[in-house]
Amino acid sequence: MDYNLFGMNIEKFLSNKEPDFKNRFLQDIWNYSDEQIEHTHDFIQLLFPLDEKSNAVSNGIYLDSHEAIFSLKANKLVKENIVKSSKWFLLFLARNSHWKRKHDHNYLRITRIIKSLRLLVSDDEADLFYESLIKLIDETHKSKINLKTLSYWENS
């Protein structure tokens, strides 16, 4: 079944078979530089779709039916690519430390990744992402990140 979001088929995009609404394939986004990852704000909803609208970006991309969620969850390649995308983003976080502060836009991205993994892949993958993320934050940096955010990630 085709689930079109913002003029694109999200399942085919996540399978790396069709481009997104900006003519980017999944592989193109995985090849982004750290600067592109940091300053491009329209890909995170595509790599990690949720069943709720984003408060941060108003492009309207979200999974609006149980059928769309079921279809993505049933597609092994989609799930593998969502996991691959989560590891790709963890590598970006590991290479950079600018996000380890009181407030940062990457916090919303991290929350989205945990929620999307839980929704579309598994609790185990969501927990693994969270545990890997926490290992990137030493005690000095952990004290800079607000406790509400740390708690939210833990309970997402």
The 8 nearest C-alpha neighbors of each residue, nearest first, counted from 0:
[[1, 2, 70, 67, 66, 10, 3, 8],
 [2, 0, 3, 8, 10, 9, 67, 11],
 [3, 1, 8, 67, 9, 4, 0, 10],
 [2, 4, 8, 7, 6, 9, 1, 5],
 [3, 5, 7, 6, 60, 8, 9, 2],
 [4, 6, 7, 60, 3, 20, 59, 58],
 [5, 7, 4, 3, 20, 8, 19, 9],
 [8, 6, 3, 4, 5, 19, 20, 9],
 [7, 9, 3, 2, 11, 10, 12, 1],
 [10, 8, 12, 11, 7, 13, 3, 2],
 [11, 9, 13, 12, 8, 14, 71, 2],
 [10, 12, 14, 16, 17, 8, 13, 9],
 [11, 13, 17, 9, 15, 14, 10, 18],
 [14, 12, 10, 77, 15, 11, 9, 80],
 [13, 15, 11, 77, 12, 16, 76, 10],
 [16, 14, 12, 25, 13, 17, 24, 11],
 [17, 15, 11, 14, 12, 18, 24, 13],
 [18, 16, 12, 11, 15, 24, 19, 8],
 [19, 17, 24, 22, 23, 12, 20, 16],
 [18, 20, 22, 23, 21, 7, 12, 24],
 [19, 21, 22, 7, 6, 18, 5, 23],
 [22, 20, 19, 23, 18, 24, 41, 7],
 [21, 23, 18, 19, 20, 24, 17, 27],
 [24, 22, 18, 19, 21, 27, 25, 28],
 [23, 25, 18, 27, 26, 15, 17, 19],
 [24, 26, 15, 28, 27, 29, 12, 23],
 [25, 27, 29, 24, 28, 30, 15, 23],
 [28, 26, 30, 24, 25, 29, 23, 31],
 [27, 29, 30, 31, 25, 26, 24, 23],
 [28, 30, 26, 27, 31, 25, 87, 84],
 [31, 29, 27, 28, 26, 32, 25, 35],
 [32, 30, 28, 29, 35, 36, 33, 27],
 [31, 33, 35, 34, 36, 30, 37, 29],
 [34, 32, 36, 35, 37, 91, 31, 95],
 [33, 35, 37, 32, 36, 38, 31, 39],
 [36, 34, 32, 38, 37, 33, 39, 31],
 [37, 35, 33, 34, 39, 38, 31, 32],
 [36, 38, 34, 35, 39, 33, 40, 105],
 [37, 39, 35, 36, 34, 40, 33, 41],
 [40, 38, 35, 36, 37, 41, 42, 34],
 [39, 41, 42, 38, 43, 37, 56, 36],
 [40, 42, 39, 43, 44, 56, 45, 58],
 [43, 41, 45, 44, 40, 46, 39, 28],
 [42, 44, 46, 45, 47, 41, 40, 108],
 [45, 43, 48, 47, 42, 46, 60, 41],
 [46, 44, 42, 43, 47, 48, 9, 60],
 [45, 47, 43, 44, 48, 42, 81, 84],
 [46, 48, 44, 115, 45, 112, 43, 49],
 [49, 47, 44, 45, 61, 115, 46, 62],
 [50, 48, 51, 61, 115, 62, 47, 114],
 [49, 51, 62, 61, 63, 52, 48, 64],
 [50, 52, 49, 61, 53, 62, 63, 48],
 [53, 51, 61, 59, 54, 60, 50, 49],
 [52, 54, 55, 56, 51, 57, 59, 61],
 [53, 55, 56, 52, 57, 51, 107, 59],
 [54, 56, 53, 57, 107, 52, 104, 40],
 [57, 55, 53, 58, 54, 41, 59, 40],
 [56, 58, 59, 53, 55, 54, 60, 52],
 [59, 57, 60, 56, 5, 41, 53, 52],
 [60, 58, 57, 61, 52, 5, 53, 56],
 [61, 59, 58, 4, 5, 44, 52, 62],
 [60, 62, 49, 50, 52, 51, 48, 63],
 [63, 61, 50, 49, 64, 67, 68, 48],
 [62, 64, 50, 61, 67, 65, 51, 68],
 [65, 63, 66, 67, 62, 68, 50, 69],
 [64, 66, 68, 67, 69, 63, 62, 70],
 [65, 67, 69, 64, 68, 70, 63, 71],
 [68, 66, 70, 64, 65, 69, 62, 2],
 [67, 69, 65, 71, 66, 70, 72, 62],
 [70, 68, 66, 72, 67, 71, 65, 73],
 [71, 69, 67, 73, 68, 72, 66, 74],
 [70, 72, 74, 68, 73, 69, 10, 67],
 [73, 71, 69, 119, 70, 74, 68, 120],
 [72, 74, 70, 71, 69, 75, 78, 77],
 [73, 75, 71, 77, 72, 76, 70, 78],
 [74, 76, 78, 77, 79, 73, 72, 71],
 [77, 75, 79, 78, 74, 14, 80, 13],
 [78, 76, 80, 14, 13, 74, 79, 75],
 [77, 79, 81, 75, 80, 76, 120, 82],
 [80, 78, 76, 82, 77, 81, 83, 75],
 [79, 81, 83, 77, 82, 78, 84, 76],
 [80, 82, 84, 78, 83, 79, 77, 85],
 [81, 83, 85, 79, 80, 84, 78, 86],
 [84, 82, 80, 86, 81, 85, 79, 87],
 [83, 85, 87, 81, 82, 86, 80, 88],
 [84, 86, 82, 88, 87, 83, 89, 81],
 [85, 87, 89, 83, 88, 84, 90, 82],
 [88, 86, 84, 90, 85, 89, 83, 91],
 [87, 89, 91, 85, 90, 86, 84, 92],
 [88, 90, 86, 92, 91, 87, 93, 85],
 [91, 89, 93, 87, 88, 92, 94, 86],
 [90, 92, 88, 94, 89, 93, 33, 95],
 [91, 93, 89, 95, 90, 94, 88, 96],
 [92, 94, 90, 91, 95, 89, 135, 96],
 [95, 93, 91, 92, 90, 96, 33, 89],
 [96, 94, 92, 93, 97, 91, 98, 33],
 [95, 97, 98, 99, 92, 94, 93, 100],
 [96, 98, 99, 95, 100, 103, 92, 94],
 [97, 99, 96, 100, 103, 105, 95, 92],
 [100, 98, 97, 96, 140, 144, 143, 101],
 [99, 101, 143, 144, 102, 98, 103, 140],
 [100, 102, 144, 143, 145, 103, 99, 142],
 [103, 101, 100, 144, 104, 145, 106, 98],
 [102, 104, 105, 106, 98, 100, 101, 99],
 [105, 103, 106, 107, 108, 102, 98, 37],
 [104, 106, 108, 103, 107, 109, 98, 37],
 [107, 105, 109, 104, 108, 103, 110, 102],
 [108, 106, 110, 105, 109, 104, 111, 103],
 [107, 109, 105, 111, 106, 110, 112, 43],
 [110, 108, 106, 112, 111, 107, 105, 113],
 [109, 111, 107, 113, 108, 112, 152, 106],
 [112, 110, 108, 114, 109, 113, 115, 107],
 [113, 111, 109, 115, 110, 114, 47, 116],
 [112, 114, 125, 116, 110, 111, 115, 117],
 [115, 113, 117, 111, 112, 116, 118, 155],
 [116, 114, 118, 112, 117, 47, 113, 49],
 [115, 117, 120, 125, 113, 119, 114, 118],
 [116, 118, 122, 121, 114, 125, 115, 120],
 [119, 117, 115, 116, 114, 120, 121, 49],
 [118, 120, 72, 116, 115, 117, 121, 71],
 [119, 121, 116, 78, 117, 118, 72, 124],
 [122, 120, 117, 123, 124, 116, 125, 119],
 [121, 123, 117, 125, 124, 126, 116, 120],
 [122, 124, 126, 121, 125, 127, 117, 120],
 [125, 123, 127, 121, 126, 122, 128, 116],
 [124, 126, 116, 122, 113, 128, 117, 127],
 [127, 125, 129, 123, 124, 128, 122, 130],
 [126, 128, 124, 130, 129, 125, 123, 131],
 [129, 127, 131, 125, 126, 130, 132, 124],
 [130, 128, 126, 132, 127, 131, 133, 125],
 [129, 131, 127, 133, 132, 128, 126, 134],
 [132, 130, 128, 134, 129, 133, 127, 135],
 [131, 133, 129, 135, 134, 130, 128, 89],
 [132, 134, 130, 135, 136, 131, 129, 137],
 [135, 133, 131, 132, 136, 130, 137, 129],
 [136, 134, 133, 132, 93, 137, 131, 92],
 [137, 135, 133, 134, 141, 140, 138, 132],
 [136, 138, 140, 139, 141, 135, 134, 133],
 [137, 139, 141, 140, 142, 136, 143, 135],
 [140, 138, 137, 141, 142, 143, 136, 144],
 [139, 141, 143, 142, 138, 137, 136, 99],
 [140, 142, 138, 144, 143, 139, 136, 137],
 [141, 143, 140, 144, 139, 138, 145, 146],
 [144, 142, 100, 140, 101, 141, 145, 99],
 [145, 143, 101, 100, 141, 142, 99, 146],
 [144, 146, 101, 147, 148, 143, 149, 142],
 [145, 147, 149, 148, 150, 144, 142, 151],
 [146, 148, 150, 145, 149, 151, 144, 152],
 [149, 147, 151, 150, 146, 145, 152, 144],
 [148, 150, 146, 152, 151, 147, 153, 145],
 [151, 149, 153, 147, 148, 152, 146, 154],
 [150, 152, 148, 154, 153, 149, 155, 147],
 [153, 151, 155, 149, 154, 150, 110, 148],
 [152, 154, 150, 151, 155, 149, 129, 126],
 [153, 155, 151, 152, 150, 149, 113, 126],
 [154, 152, 153, 151, 114, 113, 110, 117]]
